[in-house]
């Protein structure tokens, strides 16, 4: 090069700090740092949640995180902000805006209860029952985000599914998820804004329902709950009065009216209600084949029964049903 001097070719070996605009970090490094912070904050699945947040920010599946590009400066700032909010015990699902449930991704956020994995067992039991019928009528009470109702509609496309929700805050989430799933090709569900404790609930369906499912508020009011629940889930969707049965009692009575003879009822309950809820079903006198079912860690989680045609009291059979899924 004409006119070049030795100075033009000097190469400095002094360490260089990247500018703010070029600051980058490997996902593995960011995740390790975040996992430590979340663990210190009391988040149980700290590593898994840190990976989910990193994948969310990078826009990749969690399983592809190891192959993802470095986080940019803007992505790092966003990631760190989400980690700080999670460390403050804001639900992971509120941060990402979605909750997985069976084969669905549901939109969730403030005002609606975040569906839990244990409720998938109740949904699976109801889906197995409904799937045996040619054109079943399925009702989901206390529908919330629509997790149970929309799972039934997806997995039993012949079913007519009615989802009932009272909360003015939860209903927009339910309707949004229902519209999304209908647009994706699932059979549309019917959304009804109503109080599940009303004595005339779904009067047009009395004696016509094949399967009735309900995940009601059932935590006794004096039971401590995690910060994610106490600060962010709607109290009306969590607590069921002093003994946790304030909503379940009228639901049992109304289910007996709505179900056809032989129709099936499944209701989720607190892990202290493994005897109380089956006893309520038996005492009603209109149910038979009353049973209670455990969750994945063996805790009592939901009770089931069949509507009988006559009036004698039903016997309680606390056995696991083989058709649960």
C-alpha positions as CSV (number, residue, x, y, z in Angstrom):
1,X,0.0,0.0,0.0
2,X,1.5,3.3,-1.1
3,X,2.3,5.6,1.8
4,X,1.8,3.1,4.6
5,X,3.9,3.3,7.7
6,X,4.8,0.7,10.3
7,X,2.3,2.3,12.7
8,X,-0.5,1.3,10.3
9,X,0.1,-2.4,11.1
10,X,0.6,-2.2,14.8
11,X,-1.8,-4.6,16.6
12,X,-2.7,-3.9,20.2
13,X,-3.0,-6.8,22.6
14,X,-4.7,-4.7,25.4
15,X,-8.0,-6.2,26.5
16,X,-11.0,-4.5,24.9
17,X,-14.4,-4.0,26.6
18,X,-17.2,-4.3,24.2
19,X,-19.4,-1.4,23.8
20,X,-22.9,-1.5,25.3
21,X,-24.4,-2.2,21.9
22,X,-22.2,-5.2,21.3
23,X,-22.5,-6.8,24.8
24,X,-23.5,-10.5,24.3
25,X,-23.7,-13.6,26.4
26,X,-24.0,-17.3,25.8
27,X,-27.4,-18.6,26.8
28,X,-25.8,-21.2,29.1
29,X,-24.0,-18.5,31.1
30,X,-27.1,-16.4,31.4
31,X,-29.2,-19.4,32.4
32,X,-26.7,-20.4,35.1
33,X,-26.6,-16.9,36.6
34,X,-30.4,-16.7,36.5
35,X,-30.9,-20.2,38.0
36,X,-28.8,-19.2,41.0
37,X,-30.9,-16.0,41.5
38,X,-34.2,-17.9,41.3
39,X,-33.0,-20.6,43.6
40,X,-32.0,-18.0,46.2
41,X,-35.5,-16.5,45.8
42,X,-37.2,-19.9,46.6
43,X,-38.2,-20.9,43.1
44,X,-38.3,-24.7,43.2
45,X,-37.6,-25.5,39.5
46,X,-35.0,-22.7,39.2
47,X,-32.9,-24.1,36.4
48,X,-35.9,-25.2,34.3
49,X,-37.6,-21.9,34.7
50,X,-34.4,-20.0,33.8
51,X,-34.1,-22.0,30.7
52,X,-37.8,-21.3,29.8
53,X,-37.3,-17.6,30.2
54,X,-34.1,-17.6,28.1
55,X,-35.9,-19.6,25.4
56,X,-38.8,-17.2,25.5
57,X,-36.5,-14.2,25.1
58,X,-34.6,-15.8,22.2
59,X,-37.8,-17.1,20.6
60,X,-36.6,-20.7,20.4
61,X,-37.9,-23.9,21.8
62,X,-36.3,-24.8,25.2
63,X,-34.8,-27.9,23.7
64,X,-32.9,-25.8,21.1
65,X,-31.5,-23.5,23.7
66,X,-27.9,-25.0,23.5
67,X,-27.9,-24.2,19.8
68,X,-29.2,-20.7,20.0
69,X,-27.2,-17.5,19.2
70,X,-25.8,-15.4,22.0
71,X,-28.2,-13.1,23.8
72,X,-27.7,-9.5,22.6
73,X,-27.5,-6.6,24.9
74,X,-31.2,-5.8,24.5
75,X,-32.1,-9.5,25.0
76,X,-29.9,-9.7,28.1
77,X,-31.7,-6.6,29.6
78,X,-35.0,-8.1,28.9
79,X,-34.0,-11.5,30.3
80,X,-32.6,-10.0,33.4
81,X,-35.8,-8.0,33.9
82,X,-37.9,-11.2,33.6
83,X,-35.7,-13.0,36.0
84,X,-36.0,-10.2,38.6
85,X,-39.8,-10.4,38.3
86,X,-39.7,-14.2,38.7
87,X,-37.5,-13.9,41.7
88,X,-40.2,-11.6,43.1
89,X,-42.4,-14.6,42.7
90,X,-44.5,-13.4,39.7
91,X,-45.8,-16.5,38.0
92,X,-43.7,-17.8,35.1
93,X,-46.8,-18.0,33.0
94,X,-47.6,-14.3,33.5
95,X,-44.1,-13.5,32.3
96,X,-44.4,-15.6,29.1
97,X,-48.1,-15.0,28.7
98,X,-48.9,-18.7,28.2
99,X,-49.6,-21.9,30.2
100,X,-49.3,-25.4,28.8
101,X,-52.1,-27.8,29.5
102,X,-52.3,-31.2,27.9
103,X,-51.9,-30.5,24.2
104,X,-52.7,-26.8,24.4
105,X,-51.0,-23.5,25.0
106,X,-53.4,-21.1,26.7
107,X,-53.1,-17.3,27.1
108,X,-53.1,-16.4,30.8
109,X,-52.3,-13.3,32.9
110,X,-53.7,-11.1,35.7
111,X,-57.3,-11.9,36.5
112,X,-57.4,-15.6,35.6
113,X,-56.3,-18.7,37.4
114,X,-53.2,-20.4,36.0
115,X,-54.1,-24.0,35.2
116,X,-52.0,-26.6,37.1
117,X,-50.6,-29.9,35.8
118,X,-52.7,-31.9,38.3
119,X,-55.9,-30.7,36.7
120,X,-54.8,-32.5,33.5
121,X,-55.7,-35.7,35.3
122,X,-59.3,-34.6,35.8
123,X,-59.5,-33.4,32.2
124,X,-58.1,-36.7,31.0
125,X,-60.7,-38.6,33.1
126,X,-63.5,-36.6,31.5
127,X,-62.1,-36.9,28.0
128,X,-62.0,-40.7,28.4
129,X,-65.6,-40.7,29.5
130,X,-66.8,-38.4,26.8
131,X,-64.8,-40.2,24.2
132,X,-67.0,-43.3,24.6
133,X,-70.1,-41.5,23.4
134,X,-71.2,-40.5,19.9
135,X,-72.2,-36.9,20.6
136,X,-71.6,-36.1,24.2
137,X,-72.7,-32.9,26.0
138,X,-69.9,-31.9,28.3
139,X,-70.0,-29.0,30.9
140,X,-67.0,-27.4,32.5
141,X,-67.8,-25.3,35.6
142,X,-65.5,-22.7,36.9
143,X,-63.8,-22.7,33.5
144,X,-61.2,-19.9,34.1
145,X,-58.8,-19.9,31.1
146,X,-60.8,-22.7,29.5
147,X,-58.2,-25.4,30.1
148,X,-60.6,-28.3,30.7
149,X,-63.3,-27.2,28.2
150,X,-60.8,-26.6,25.4
151,X,-59.0,-29.8,26.0
152,X,-62.3,-31.7,25.7
153,X,-63.2,-29.9,22.5
154,X,-59.8,-30.7,21.0
155,X,-59.6,-34.3,22.0
156,X,-63.3,-35.2,21.6
157,X,-64.3,-33.3,18.5
158,X,-67.8,-34.8,18.5
159,X,-68.6,-33.2,21.9
160,X,-70.7,-30.1,22.5
161,X,-68.8,-28.3,25.2
162,X,-70.2,-25.6,27.5
163,X,-67.8,-23.6,29.6
164,X,-69.2,-21.6,32.6
165,X,-67.3,-18.8,34.3
166,X,-68.5,-16.0,36.5
167,X,-65.5,-13.7,36.9
168,X,-65.5,-10.5,34.7
169,X,-61.7,-10.6,34.8
170,X,-61.4,-14.3,33.7
171,X,-64.0,-14.2,31.0
172,X,-61.9,-12.2,28.5
173,X,-59.1,-14.8,28.8
174,X,-61.6,-17.7,28.4
175,X,-63.2,-16.1,25.3
176,X,-59.7,-15.3,23.8
177,X,-58.6,-18.9,24.2
178,X,-61.8,-20.2,22.9
179,X,-61.5,-18.0,19.8
180,X,-57.9,-19.0,19.3
181,X,-58.7,-22.7,19.4
182,X,-61.7,-22.3,17.1
183,X,-59.5,-20.5,14.6
184,X,-57.0,-23.4,14.8
185,X,-59.7,-25.8,13.8
186,X,-61.0,-27.2,17.1
187,X,-64.7,-27.5,17.6
188,X,-65.9,-24.1,19.1
189,X,-67.1,-24.2,22.7
190,X,-70.0,-22.3,24.2
191,X,-69.0,-19.7,26.8
192,X,-71.7,-18.9,29.5
193,X,-71.2,-16.1,32.0
194,X,-72.9,-17.4,35.1
195,X,-72.4,-18.3,38.8
196,X,-72.0,-22.0,39.2
197,X,-73.7,-21.9,42.6
198,X,-76.9,-20.5,41.1
199,X,-79.8,-23.0,41.6
200,X,-81.1,-22.5,38.1
201,X,-77.7,-22.8,36.3
202,X,-78.0,-24.1,32.7
203,X,-81.7,-24.7,33.1
204,X,-82.0,-25.7,29.5
205,X,-79.5,-28.6,30.1
206,X,-81.2,-30.3,33.1
207,X,-81.1,-34.0,32.7
208,X,-79.1,-33.8,29.4
209,X,-75.4,-33.5,30.4
210,X,-73.2,-36.6,29.8
211,X,-70.1,-35.4,31.5
212,X,-69.7,-32.5,34.0
213,X,-66.3,-31.4,35.1
214,X,-65.3,-28.8,37.7
215,X,-62.1,-27.3,39.1
216,X,-63.6,-25.0,41.7
217,X,-62.0,-22.7,44.3
218,X,-61.3,-25.2,47.1
219,X,-58.5,-24.1,49.3
220,X,-59.7,-23.4,52.9
221,X,-59.5,-19.7,53.6
222,X,-56.9,-20.0,56.4
223,X,-54.4,-22.2,54.5
224,X,-51.2,-20.4,53.5
225,X,-50.5,-20.5,49.8
226,X,-47.3,-19.8,47.8
227,X,-46.6,-16.1,46.8
228,X,-47.4,-17.0,43.1
229,X,-50.9,-17.9,44.2
230,X,-51.5,-15.5,47.0
231,X,-50.3,-12.4,45.1
232,X,-51.3,-13.2,41.6
233,X,-54.1,-15.9,41.2
234,X,-57.6,-14.4,41.8
235,X,-58.6,-15.2,45.4
236,X,-62.1,-16.1,44.1
237,X,-60.6,-18.8,42.1
238,X,-58.5,-20.2,44.9
239,X,-60.3,-20.1,48.2
240,X,-63.5,-22.0,48.9
241,X,-64.6,-20.6,52.3
242,X,-63.6,-21.7,55.7
243,X,-63.5,-25.4,54.9
244,X,-62.9,-25.1,51.2
245,X,-66.2,-26.7,50.3
246,X,-68.4,-23.5,49.9
247,X,-68.5,-23.9,46.1
248,X,-68.3,-27.7,45.9
249,X,-71.5,-28.2,47.9
250,X,-73.8,-26.4,45.5
251,X,-71.9,-27.8,42.5
252,X,-72.6,-31.3,43.7
253,X,-76.3,-30.5,44.0
254,X,-76.6,-28.8,40.6
255,X,-74.6,-31.5,38.9
256,X,-77.1,-34.1,40.1
257,X,-79.8,-32.0,38.3
258,X,-77.9,-31.5,35.1
259,X,-76.6,-35.0,34.5
260,X,-78.6,-37.6,32.7
261,X,-78.9,-41.0,34.4
262,X,-75.5,-42.6,34.0
263,X,-73.9,-39.3,33.4
264,X,-70.4,-38.7,34.9
265,X,-69.2,-36.1,37.4
266,X,-65.6,-35.2,38.1
267,X,-64.7,-32.4,40.6
268,X,-61.2,-31.4,41.7
269,X,-60.6,-30.8,45.4
270,X,-58.0,-29.9,48.1
271,X,-55.7,-32.7,49.2
272,X,-57.4,-32.6,52.6
273,X,-60.8,-33.4,51.0
274,X,-60.1,-37.0,50.0
275,X,-62.9,-38.2,52.2
276,X,-65.1,-35.0,52.5
277,X,-66.0,-34.7,48.8
278,X,-66.8,-38.4,48.2
279,X,-68.9,-38.2,51.4
280,X,-70.8,-35.2,49.9
281,X,-71.5,-37.1,46.8
282,X,-72.7,-40.2,48.6
283,X,-74.8,-38.1,51.0
284,X,-76.6,-36.4,48.1
285,X,-78.3,-39.7,47.3
286,X,-78.3,-39.3,43.5
287,X,-74.9,-40.6,42.7
288,X,-73.3,-44.1,42.6
289,X,-69.8,-45.4,41.9
290,X,-68.3,-42.6,44.0
291,X,-64.5,-42.7,43.9
292,X,-61.6,-40.5,44.8
293,X,-58.4,-40.2,42.7
294,X,-54.8,-39.3,43.6
295,X,-52.6,-36.8,41.7
296,X,-49.1,-37.7,40.4
297,X,-47.5,-37.6,43.8
298,X,-50.3,-39.7,45.5
299,X,-52.3,-36.9,47.1
300,X,-56.1,-37.0,47.0
301,X,-57.0,-34.7,44.1
302,X,-60.4,-35.3,42.5
303,X,-63.6,-37.2,43.1
304,X,-65.9,-38.8,40.5
305,X,-69.3,-40.4,40.5
306,X,-72.1,-41.4,38.1
307,X,-75.7,-40.1,38.2
308,X,-78.1,-42.8,39.2
309,X,-81.7,-43.0,38.2
310,X,-83.2,-43.8,41.6
311,X,-82.8,-42.1,45.0
312,X,-81.0,-44.4,47.5
313,X,-77.7,-43.2,48.9
314,X,-74.6,-44.3,47.0
315,X,-71.8,-46.3,48.5
316,X,-68.3,-44.8,48.5
317,X,-65.6,-46.8,46.7
318,X,-62.2,-45.0,47.3
319,X,-60.5,-46.8,44.4
320,X,-58.5,-45.5,41.5
321,X,-60.4,-45.6,38.2
322,X,-58.6,-47.5,35.5
323,X,-59.9,-45.2,32.8
324,X,-58.1,-42.2,34.2
325,X,-55.6,-40.7,31.9
